[in-house]
Each structure stands twice: as C-alpha cells, then as structure tokens.
C-alpha cells in the first residue's frame, strides 16, 4: 500500500475530537454535582450520563466508517423514517411524560424514553443538503425564478415535519428546524432578494407573535392556534422576570441570581447555594455560572466556538458541496440551541425548553448530536 493511501485511510480529526471529548467529560462532571445539590443520587446520575456518552461514542465512530455513497442513497429513507417515528407519537407516546408535560413528544421502548424530533434534526439536515446539491447539478445557470421554485420545493418537503411539530406543540424545536433551513438556503447561494423577503417575513411573524402575547385579543388568537398558557407565560416572564419572581418567572429569576452570585471566578463546586428548578437540563448553564463564575462560563462558550470552527473547517477541507452543506446545517443546529439555552439562562431570550448541547441532561439529544458529528468525522476518511 502506498504511503499516501495509508495516511488517507488512517486519517483522524483529533482537532475536532478535542472539544467533543472535553464537553463529554464536563457533562458527566456537571450532572454529578447538579444531582448532588438537587438531593438526587449523584453517582447514579453520573453513571447514567456515562452510559449515554458511551452509546453516543460508539454510534459516532460507527457512522464515521459508513461509505459516503451509502449515506447519499439512504438520505430520503432516513428522512421518511424520522417522519414515521414522529407520526407514531400520536399512537405510542410515553404516558408518563405526557402526564408531566401534557405533550406527546416521547416514545417509550422497553423502558427507554427518547424524542424522535432529535433524530429528525440530523435526517432533515441530510435531506435538505442533498436536495440543494441535486439542484446545483440540475440547474447550473440559476436565476431568481429557478431559485424561487427550489425554495417552494424545500418548503413542500418540510411541510410534513412542521405539521408534526405543530401537533406535538414543540415550538422550541420547530425554531431549530427553521434556523437550519434558513442557514442552508443562504449557504446554497439562493438569490439575495428571496433571502431578504424570507428574513422580513420571519421578522414580521416574530414581532407579531410578541405583540399578540401582550394583548387580550392576541392571546385569544394564539389560544385558537393551540398555543398553551405556559408558552405565553414564558414570554411574559422573559419581558418582566422580577415582576413574576414568585410565580411564572421563578425559574428565570433564580437562574439570574445563581449566575450573578458566581462573580468573576465562581463560588466553587462545593459552594453553590442558589436553587434553580430543572437545573440539570434547561438551566445547566446557571450552575456553570455560579460554580465557575464569568471565567468558567466564558471558557465553556469559547469551547463551543472552537467546536463550531472545527466543524466548518472540516467541511471546507473536504472539498465537497454535500459535506459543506451538512456542516452548515449541523453548526447552525448547535449554534441555535447553544445561543437559545444560554440566552435564556442569562435573561436575553425567553425559555423554550431547548437543551444545551452535550451538557444538559437528556440521552436522546446527546446521542443524536454525536450521530451527527459522526458524519463530520467521516469526511476525513476514505469510507
């Protein structure tokens, strides 16, 4: 075997592995201490997180060695499978999680609960990426008319997914899909006029939603559209958190107090004093801020940015349009989730229940994220 071929087949992206490895170690560490302060069994929680880390690692390296042509052919079937999984929630949802959340978002298979929407994120990125690559090959000379036809086609393909998200009342995750779709449309070079119009429509819809929340007439409209009271309360709590400090904004206010008490270098892992509800999941960043202060929180954010850079760099280095689109989709999926979760923790954004990648409790989200990262690792191999 020639030396060059040997190097290509045994190439491994250690620069990408580093931030992932550090995030996984940090996730186990944080889950241990959060469980300790919430008076749960910290060892059990850490071991549970370790199991998900192990499962995700096996899946990540398994996906790395799947040949690119197999992935290409399997993309539409993977997308259809994810839609069928989400559709099955209407019949086979987890009754325990339904009692807790009044939503049908979790499947229960042999005692293991998972959210099909997490799997759908990767499937959706692959599907939209493939459609854009096919469009580039099919229409070498593009104009605003052909671009508009393509955007309509993407919207049509996305319709079943967004319908299922609407039925499941998962507004937060729907925003992740919208962000991914918007990022891929921009990355594909769609005519800027179309992008500007779509951006304007999104801004108007967002502004209208906020306006409706604060009017009686608007709230009646939102209720007719199946928006729940707790979703409207999240907006109210975001705008005036301390006005509702003992009621609907209790979680946000406690999170702000926790981060504020951390100061520059934090109180230390054994010095945490502020109680924050759902700290192990939606509000995990508040524990980072309190225990490790501004310095520790900044280090975590920089680690995320380093991960995003390495994903982008891997896609560009692969010299493949399909790979680049996949990297763009995965990065913006992670960026939106990170920005929304941290933004909600520090009061910049309303709570949506979106977990912080890697660090929040939730096996499905962690394993699904590592599945997506397995695709990135595969870009450096001859698989």
N, C-alpha and C positions, 0 to 999 in steps of 0.2 A: 504494500500500500504506500502510495506516495505521502511524503510528509505533509504537504498542503491539505490533502484529503483527510488525513488523520486528524489534523488540527481542526478542520471544519466539523468533523463528526463528533469531536470531543470538546467543542467549544461550549463554555458555560458562562452565563452572565452573572458573575459574582457581584458586580456593582449594583445590580437590581436585587440580588438576594439579600444584601446587607440591610437595607431599610425594612424589608419584609421580616427578616429574622429578628431585628430589634423590636419591631412592632408586636410580633407574636410573643416574645419574652415579656414585653411590657404589659400585654393584655392579660397574661397569666398572673403577673405581679399585682396589677390593679384589681383584678377580680378577687384575688385573695383578700386584699385589705378592705375592699368595699364590703365583702361578705362579713368580715370581722367586725366592722363598725355597724353594720345592719343587724348584728347578732344572729347571723346565719353561720353555718359550718364553713369556715374559710378553706379548710383543706379539701372538702368535698367540692366546693365551687371552683377551686384552682384545678383540681383533677378533671372536673367536667370540661373546663376550658382547654385543658391539655389534650383531652380526647378529641375535641373539635379541631385543635391545632394539628394533631397527628393525622386526622382524617383529611383535613384540607391539604396538608403537605403531600400526602400520598396521591391525592387527586391532582394537585398542581403538577407534580412531576410525571404523573401518568399522562396528562393532557399534553405535556411538553413533547412527548415522543409520538404523538398521533400525526400521521403524514398530512401535509397541507392539502393535498388533493382530496383526501377523505373528509377533512373538515369542510372544504368548499362544497362537496356534494351533500354533506349531511346538514348544512345550514338550514334549508327550508323545513326539513323534517324535525330538526331541533326546535325551530320556532313554533311549528304546529303542535309538537309535543308539549311545549311550555303553555300554549294556549289551552290545550286539553286539560292539563294539570290545574290551571286556574279555573277552568269551567267546572271541574269536578268538585270544587269547593261548595258549589251550590247544593250538592247532594251528600258529600262526605267530609264536611267540615268538622273540626275538633269541637265537641260540645263544651268542654271545659273552658277553652279560650273564648268561645262565644259568650259564655256566661260572664266572663271577666270583662270583655271588651264590646260585646254586642255587635261584633263583626265576624264575617266568615272569611278569614284570611289564612287559617292554619289547617293543614291536613295532619291527621294522626295515623301513623302507620307503625303498628307493633310498639306503641308507646312512645314513638319518636315524633315530635311535632316539628313541622317545617312550613315555611311560607313559599308557595310556588312562585310568587312575584319576584323573589330573589333570583331564582333560576331564569325567569323570563328576562331579567335585565341583560344577562350575557347573550341569551338567544336573540334578543331584539337588536343588540349591537351588531352581532354577526350578520343578521338578516339584512338590516339596513345597509351595512357596509358592502355586502355582496351585491345588492341592488344598485348601489351607486357605482361600483366597479363595472357592472354589466352595462349601465347607462353610458359610462365613459367610453367603453369599447363600441357600443352600438351607435352612438351619436358623436363622432369626432368633431364635427362642426356644430357647436351649440349656439343657441340664441335664446332670447327671453321666452319664446313660445315653447321650445323643447324643454327648457328648464322648468317652466310652469307645469307642463304636462307631467314631468318627473315628480315634482312636489305633490301634485294631486295623487299620483300613483302611490307615493310613500304614505300620504295621509290615508288612503284607502286601505293599504296594508296594515296601518297602525290602528285602524278603527276597532277591530275586534279586541285588541289589547286594552284600549282606553275604555271600551264599553265594560269589559270585565273589571277593570279597576274602579269604574263608577259604581258598578253593582256591589263591589266589595267595600265601598266607602273609604278607599285608601287614597286620599287626596295627596298626602305627602309623597308616596311612592310614584304617583302619577307625575309629579313635578320632576322626578328624576328622569323618567322616560322623555318628557318634553325637553329637558335640558340636553339629553343625549341626541335626540332628533335634531334639535337646533344646531348643536355643535357639528354634527356630521353634514348637515346641509351647508353650513358655512365652509367647512373644510373641503367640500366637494367642488367649490367654486361656482355654486349657483349664482345667477345674476344678482348683483347687489340690490337692485330695485325690489326684487322678490323678497330678499332677506330683510330689507328695510320695512316693507309692508308687514311681513310676519312679525317682526320685532315691535312695530307700532301696535298691531292687534294684541299682542301679548301684554304690552304695557297698559293699553286701554282696559283689557279684561282684568288685569291685576288691580288697577286703580278703581274700577267699578266694583270689584269684589269688596275691597276695603270700605268703599263708600256705603255699600249695601249693608255691611255688618253694623254700621252705626246709625241706621235709620229703622224705624219700626216697619215701614213699608218694605224696605230692602230685606229685613230679616224674614218677613213673611214669604218673599220671593225665594230666598235661599232655603227656607224650610220646605217649600214646594219642590225644590230641586234635590231634596233628600240630604241637605246639609244638617248635621246634628248640632244640638246645643253646645256640646263640648268643643266642637270645631269653631263655632262662633266665639265661645269663651276664650279660646286661645288667642284670637285677635285682640279682644278686649284686654286680656291680661298682658299682652305684649305692649299695647299703647300706654296703659296706665297700671303698671305692675303693683306699685306701692298702694294704690287706691284699693286694690283687691288682695292685699298681702295676706289676709287670713282666710281667703276663700279661693277663687279660681286662679289667682296668681301666686299661691303659696309656694309652688314648686319653683317658679322663676325667681321669686324674691329670695328664697333660701339658697338658690344657686348663686345669685349675685352676692349674697352675704358670704358664702363659702369662698368664692374666688377673691372677693375683697379682703377677707381675713388672711389670705395667703401672703399678701405683701410681695416683696421682691424675691425672696428665696423660699417662702413657704413655711409651714409650721412643722414639717417633717411628717413622715408616715405615721408616727405614733402620736402626733399632736393634733389630729383632726377633731374638731368639736362641733361643727355645724351640720345638722341633719338635713339631707336633701332627698326627697322622695324619688324613687326609681333611679337612684344614683348609679346602679350597676349597668344601666342601659342608656336611656336618653340623656342622662346628665353625668356621664362618666368624666367629662372634661372638667366639671366643677371640682371633682376630687383631685385631679391633676393640679388645678389652680390653687387649691387650698393646701395640699400637702407639699407641693414643689414650687409654688409661687409663680411670679411672672417669668422668671428664668426657666423653670421647668416647662411651663406652658409654651413658651416661645420655642424651646428645644423640640417639643413634640410637633409643633406646627412646621418648623424647618425640616423635620424628618419627613413629614408628609410631602413637602415641596420637593425634597430630594427624590422621593419615590416617583412623583409625577414626572419630574425631569427624566429619570431613567427610563420610564415607560415611553415617553416621547422619543427619546434618543434611540431606543431600541427599534422603534417603528421606522424612524428615518434611516437608520443604518441598514435596515433590511432591504431597502430599495424596492419595496413592494407597495403598490397603492392599497391593496386589500389590507395589508398589515398596518399601514399608516392609519387607515380609517378605523380599524379595530382599536388601535392605541388611542386615537382621539376619543372614541366612544367610551373606553374604559376610564381614561383620565377624567373626562368630564362627569362620568358617573360618580367617581370617587371624589372629585373636587366639589360637586354639588352637595353630596352627603356630608363631607367634612365641613364645608362652609356653613351649611344649614345647621348642623348639630352644634358646632362651636358658636355660631352666631346666636343660636337660641340660648345657649348656656350663659353667654355674656350680655344678653338682652338686646342684641341688634336685630334679631329676627324672631318671629313667633314660633312656638313649639309645633312641630309636625309629627313627632314620633319617629323621625329618621335616625337610625343608629349611627354612631361614629365608627367608620371602617376600622376593622381589626380590634379596637379597644372595647367597644360595647359588648355586653352580654348578648348572645344570640348565635347559635350554631349555624343556622341556615345562612345568615348573612356572611359569616366568616368563611364557611366552606365555599359558598358561591363566589365570593371575592377571589379566593385562591384558585378556583377553577378558571376564572377569567385571567388571572395572572399566569396560569399555566400556558395560555395561548401566547402570552408575551414571551415567555421563556422559549417556547417552540420556534420563535422567529430567529433564534440564534443557532438552531440545529439544522441538520440535513433531513430531519424527519419529514 
